[in-house]
Amino acid sequence: MTEIETAIHVDAVRLLETHRSAIEPLCGRYGVSRRALFGSALRGATGAAPGVIDFTVEFDEMNDVSPAHQYFGFKSELERLLGRQADLVELRAMQDCRLKRIIQKTQVPVYGRAA
C-alpha cells in the first residue's frame, strides 16, 4: 500500500471511530442490523471517488417505515454526519455475481449484533 492509500484507509477508520457514538443510534433509528466497510476505505484504492466510504448494510423490516425511507434516510443522515458521500450496498438485494462474492469476502464488520 502506498502512503496515499494508507492515509485514505487510516482516515476512514479514524472518521468512523470519531463518530461511533452518533452512528450507532442512527443505525438503531433506521433499523440497520448490520453494517460493514468494503472497497476503497479498506484498501485505499486509487481511482476511487475522493472521500467516498463504501458500506454493506442490512436492514430489519420496520412496520412504520418504508424500505426506501430506511435506505435513503440512513444514507442522507450518515453522509451529513460523516461529511462525506457514503455508498450503501444491500448484499441481500444483489444477484449472485463475482462482485458480490468479492465484497462478501473482503468486507469488515463495523456495526451489528453479530459483528
N, C-alpha and C positions, 0 to 999 in steps of 0.2 A: 504494500500500500504506500502511495506517495505521501508526502507531507500534507498536501492539499486534501487528499482523500481521507487521511487520518483526521484532519481538522474537521471535515464535514461530519464524520462519524461521531467524534467526541462532542461536537456542538449539538447534534441531535439528541444524544443521550443526556447531556447536561440540561438541555432545554426541557426534556420530559421530566427529569428529576426535579428541576426547579418548580415545575407546575403540578407535580404529582398530587398535592393536597387539593387542588382545584379540579383536576381531571377526573379523579375517582368519583366525586359526587355527580359530575357531569355524566359519566358513564351510567351511574345509577338512575339518573333522571330520564335518560333516553333508552333504558333497557339494554345497555351494552353488557353482554355476558362475558365477552372475551375480546381482547384487543392485542394485536402483536405488530411488531415492526418488521418490515422486509425491505428489500431493494436498496436504493442508494443511501438511505440513512444508516444501514448496517455496513455497507462495503465502500461507501464514498465513491460511487460510480461516476466516472467522468461522463459528461454529456447529459446528465440528469438536469432537470429544471432546477435552478438555484433555489434553495430554501424549501423545496417540497419534501414532505415527510410521508412515506408510504405506510399505511396500516392495513392489516386484515382486521375485520370486525365480524362479530356475531351478535345479533340482536335477539333478545327474548321477545315473544309476542306480547304486546300490551293491548288490553281491551279498549282503552280510551284514546289511543294514539295510533294513527295510521303508519304503516311501514315507511311511507315516503317522508312523513314528518320526522320519524325517528332518524332516518338516514340523513336527510338534508339539515334538520335542526342540529343534530350532533355534529355534523361536518362544519356547519357555519360557526357554532359556538367554539368548537375545538380550534378552528383557524383563527378566530378572534383572540382566543386565549393565548395561543402559541405565537401569534403574529406571523404566521406562515401558512402557505397552502398545504392542505392535507388531502392526500388521495386515499380514499377508503375502498377496499375491495372485500366484498362478501363472498368468501370461497364457496359457501353452500349454493350460491346462485350461479357460479361458473360451471360450464360444462367441463368434463374431464378433458384436459389437454396438457401438453408439455409445460406450458407456463404455470398452470395451476399446480402441477406436481413440484415444480421448482420452488414456487412460493411456499408450498406446504413444507418442503424440506428445509428451507432457509429462514423461515420466519422465527422471530424471537418473542415469546410472550412477554407483555408488559403490564397486562391487567387481566384479571379473570379469577373466577372461583377456583379453577384448577391450575392457574398459572402460578 
